[in-house]
Amino acid sequence: MSEVVIGILATRDDFSSISVNPGDDIVLCGQQHLLKTLFQNDSIRWEPFVRYRPQEWFMSALLQKLRVHPKWLWPLWQLIPVGGTRLNRCDLLINASGPLLYRGQGYHTLFEPWALVLLRSLKAPGAPLFLNLALGTLFQNGSSRNKDDYSWLDVVAARRICQMSTVTTCRESLAQKLVHHSGHRAPLIPCASLLARRHFDLQSKRSDYVALNFHPKGSRSRNYGTNSDQSWVLAFRDLITQLSSRGLRYKLVCHEPREQQAVRTFLGDNAANHTILPATIPDFLTAYGNARASLTCRIHGAYAAASFGVSSLCITSDSRAAMIDVLDMPHLNPSNVTGDQLMSALETLFTHEERSRRKLLAMVDRTEKEYIEVLKPGISTIPRTQERCDSP
């Protein structure tokens, strides 16, 4: 049996428990399911590379001591030789650290330390093959499904990433447009998080509750801060009142402790009594998957639900809304929504519950098949670690 070493571009280096962003966790689990299917006759070793700590990618003890440094020093990462990184020990590299194409709040992919190191490392001799699965965007003002909301810098970022990738797929239409504009081609396939349930072989235990998720500003990409979007909070409170008056059960699924505290602060103690904070990734998946329908402020909450055939109404205000379009599910901007609109949208989901379930489960099957077809040619020629060791 050969060993395949797979590097994971991630937001943390310990995968033994659920993180404060379970969305990244289920993206990784979906990709692990695919790679375990493809390498079922091999042993796989997973090596984490924390995206926001590129100094730890190097074998140099001096570089590893670097911690927080001012933003104006970030361009110096372009000058650091990349021959001595742990990436060279890997056969493959995958991304489970969030969207690679992003800008906003003073940040841009092209000028991030991780990108300045990674894109050069992938050119170096002995570099791993980069499986750029589910390439996505995070543009704060790009929630319109019909708007080509990107700049020439975004196109350059897409081009440089695709040039270094053995395989590229896109998880939403805006990312695909950027890739095509950059001169490359990539198929549009739903995010691999849709396959996370299969990583754990979970089955749905259908119940009658509605899975809700609350953020005081309606979207995690808008940060918590100390304030809330007051109109959104009022709309959400009204929704809870309407659900209760109709005898509809609900559970508030919290992705992290801060969300649990936000429920108590902005919605009150009664709503807080309905919160659950999943302790494991399977618990997180089934919290959505066992529901009748879902209303969530988290994109990957909607994908967790969809993996079980459960439809969602997603609340979002950035370019990731296009990921919900891929699922053919509704999404609303939190800034201009009412409780009546939220209730009406949920009632529509109830009406088409069974038809949507069949459609989503067929999409899960199709998604796995499409990924396997794209990946097989790309990984067919990788040198296994054991083969490299045995060669003269």
N, C-alpha and C positions, 0 to 999 in steps of 0.2 A: 504494500500500500504506500503510495506517495503522499507527501505532505504538501498542502497548498497554504501559503501564508498570505492572508488577506488583510491589508491595512484598512482601517475605518477612520475616515475624517469625521470627527465627532465633537460633541460639546462637553464631553467628560471622558474619563479613562476607566471608570468602574461601571460595568454593566450588570452588576449583581442585583441591583434593585431599581425601582422605578425612579425616574428623574423628575425635576420640577417642570420639565417640558415633555410629557409623554408622547407628544406628536413626533419628536425626533426618535423616541424609542421604537414606535411602531413602524416608522420608515426603515429603521435598521432591521427589525424583525422580518419585515416583508422581503428585504433584500437577502437576509440570511436564509430565508425559506427557498428563494430562487437558487442561491449558490449551493445550498446543501442538496437540492434536487439535481443540479448540474454536476456536482462533484461527489455523488453518492458513493463512489468507489474509492474516494480519497479521504485522508485525514485533513481537517481544516484547522488552522491556528489563526485566531483573530488578534490583530495588533492595533490598539487605538492610537490615533494621532489627534490630540485636542486642538481644534481649529484655532482657538484664541491663545494658545501657548506654543507658537511655532519654535520657540527657543528649545523646547523639550524634544523636538524632532531630531536635533543634532546630537552627535556623540561627544561633542566638545563640552567639557565640564564648565569652561568659562561661559559659553553661550547659554548653558542651562541655568546659570545663575541670574540671567536677565529676568526681571519681572516687569512691573509697570514702568513704562517710559513714555514721555510726552509724544503727542501725535506728530509734532513737527520732525521727530526723529525717525518716524516710520519709513520714509524713503531710503534710509540707510540699509534696510533689509535687502534692498536690491543689490548691494555691494558685497554681501556675505557669500562666500563660496558655498555651493550646495552639494559638493561631492561627498560630504561626510554626514549625511542624514540617514536615519533608520529606515527611510522609505526604500532604500536600495536592498533591504533584506526581504521585501515583500514581492510576491508574484503579481498581486492585483491590489488595486485601491478602489474603494467605494466611498460615497459621500452620504453621511447620515447626520449632517450638522446644520440642516436648514438650507434655504435657497442660496445658490451660489451667485445669482445675479441680483444685486440689491443696491439701492441708494436711498438716501434720506437721512435727516438729522446729522448731517456733516460726514456721512460715510459713503464710500463707493467701493465696489468689489476691487477695482483696479489698484487701489491704493492701500489695501489692507495688508498687514504683514504676512498673514497666511498665504495670500495670493502671490505676493512678491517672492515667497520662498517656493511654494508648490509649483507654480507654472514653470519655473526654471528647473526645479528638481525633476520634473517629468521629462525634460529634455536630456538629462544626464545619462551617461552609459549605465546600464543595469537598472534603469528605472522600472517600476512596476507598470503594468497595463492599467490605465484608468478607465473604469466602467462608470461613465458619467450618466447614471440612471436617474430619471425623473428630474432633469434640470428644470429649475423654476425661478420665478422672479419674486421680489418683494419691493414694490414701488409704492410709496405711501399714497400717491394721488392717482393711482392707475386702476381704479376699481371698475371702470367702464369696460364692458366686454367687447365693445366695438372700437375702442380708441387705441391707436398705435402710440402709446405713451412711453416712448423711449428716445434716448439721445444717441449721438454718435459715440459717446463714451461707453454706453451700454452695448452698442454693436461691437466695439473693440473688445470689450470684456468677453462677450459671447464668442468672438472669433478666437481669442487666445485660449479660452477654455476648450473649445471644440478641437483646436489644433493639437492639443495635448491628450485628447480622449481617444481610446480605442473604439469605444461604443458610446453614442449619445442618444438618449431618448428625452423627450420633453413631456412634462406633466400638465402643461396648460398651453393655450394658444398664443399668449403673448411671448412666452419663452421660445416657442417654435418660430414665430415671426422674426424674433431677434436672431435666432440661429440661421434662418434662411437669408435674412438680410446680410449676415456676416459672410455669406458664401458657402455655407455648409448645409447639410440636410440631416434631419432627424425625425423619426416617427413620433406622433403624439400618442402616448400610452398613459392611462391613469397612474397616479402615484403608486409606488410599490407598497405603500402602507395598506393598500386595499387587500394585501395578501398576508398581513400580520396574523390574522386569525388562524391561518393554515400552519403557521410556524408552531403554534401551540395545539393544533388540532382541536379547536374549540367549537362547540355546537351551541346554537341558540336555544335558550329556554324562554320562549316568548311570554311576556307579561303584558299588563294593561297600563303601565305607567308611561308618562312622557319624560324623556331625559332632557333636562334643561342645563344650560351652562351660562353663567353670568360673569360679565366683566363690567366694571363701573363706567368704562368709556366705550363699551360695545365691541372692542377689538383689542387683542393683546399687543398688536403692533403700535398702538397708540399709548402704550405705557400706563402704569398705574397712577403715579403722582399722588397728590393729596386731594384732587378734585374728581368730579364725575361729570358725565354728560347728563345733565338733569332731565332733559326730555326723554332720553333713553331709559334712565332709571324709572321714571314715572310710567313709561310704556310697559316696562318689564313687570313693575308692581301690578299694573292693571291686568296684565296677562295672568299672573298668579291668582288674582282675585277671580277672574273669569273661569279659570280652570277649577278652582275650588267650588265656585257656585254651581258648576255643572257636574260636580262629583267625579272629576277626572284626577286621578292620582299623578303626582309628579315627583321626581327626584332631581335635586340640583347636583350635578356631577362636577366636582372641583378637580382641576388638573394640578393644582398646587395649593399649599396652605394659604397663600395670599388671597386666592379666590374664595376660600372658605371664610376668611376674615372679612372680605369685601361683601359677601352675602349678609353677614351679621350687621355690618356697618350701614349698608345702603338699603337692605330689604327687611331687616328686623329679625327678632329672635324666632318668630314663628317659621319664617322661611329657612332660617339657619337649622331648624330641627329636621329639615328635609335634605340636608346636604350629605353627600358621601365623598370621601377622599380615598380613592382606590390605593391599596397598599402594594399592588403588583401590576405588571403589565396585563396579564390575563384578566384581573379584576377590572382594570380600566376598559378593556375591550368589551367585556360582557356587560358593564354598566350601561353602555350604549346599545350593545347588540341584543340585550333582552328586552329593550323598550319597544313600545308600539310606534313611536315616532320620536324625533329629536329636534330641539331648537338649541343651537350652540353658537358661541362666539369664537370657537376654535375650529379652524379648517380641518384638522385631523380628528376632531371629535366627529365631524360629519363623515370622514372616511372610516373611522372605527365603526360607526353605525352602518354605513353602506356595505362593509365587508360581511355583515350578517343579513343584508337585504332590507335594512331599516332606513327609511327616508328621513331627511333632515331639512330644516330651514336654517340657513347659515347667516349669521350677522357678521358682516365684514366691510372694511372701508379701504382696502388696498388691492393691489393687483392680483392677489391670490384668489379673488372672487372667481377668476377664470378656471380655477381647479374645481369649483362647484359646478360650473357650466359643463365640465367634462362628465360629471355624474348626472347631468340633466336634472338638477335639483334647484330649488329657488334660493335666492339670497337677497338680503335687504341691507341698506346702509343704516346704521344706528342713529344717524343725525336727523332723519326725517321720517320716523316710523311711529305708529301708535299701537296701543294695546289691542285695539280692534283689528288692525292689520295683521298683527302677530297671530291672534286667535283665528282669523279667517284663513291665514296660510296653513296653520296646523290642521284646521278642519279639512282643507283640500288634501293634505297628506293622508288624513284618516280615510277619506273617500276613496283614494286610489291605492290604499295600503297593499293589497294583495298583488295588484298588477305591478306596482313599483318593486315589491319584493322579488318577484320573478325576474324582472328586468335587471335589477342590481346583482342578483346572484349569477345571472348569465354573464354580466359584465366582469365579475370576479374571475369566472372560468376563462373568459376571453383574454383578460389582462395577463393572467399567468402564461397562457399559450403564446401571446405576442412577445412577452419578455424572453421566454425560452428561445423562440425563433430568432430574435435579435442577438441574444447572447452567445448562442452556440458557436457561430463562426468566429466571434471575437476572442473566445477563450480557448479555441482548439489548439493553438500553437504555443501556449505558455509553457516555459520550462519549469517543471516541478522542483521544489527545493531539494528533494532527495536526488533527483536526476542531476542537478547542478553539483551536488556534493560528490556524486559518483564519477563525474566526468573528469578526465585528466587535466 
